[in-house]
Amino acid sequence: MISLSQTPWTNPSTDDQRTHAILHAVKAAAKLVMILESEGHGGRENEPTAADQPKYAADLVISAIRLADVCGFDLEAALKVRDRNAQRRLAL
């Protein structure tokens, strides 16, 4: 099972870890959108660049793992289900 339980990213004393994990995921996704938009329209000063993509992609993964830990579901199993469903759709 994918887990962050032994990492410094989990904070058992936080009251609303679910909201915190989702907030970080949304912020990382927004940064990725900003990168794509700036590539099409020219970047602005102090905006994230293409070089920042790995950082924000990693933030999305960390947030998903944190959410799974907090909510008590097996993220790896959920990924396998999603993959099977995607494979079925491709086969149609």
Secondary structure, 3 states (H helix, E strand, C coil): CCCCCCCCCCCCCCCCHHHHHHHHHHHHHHHHHHHHHHHHHCCCCCCCCHHHHHHHHHHHHHHHHHHHHHHCCCHHHHHHHHHHHHHHHHHC
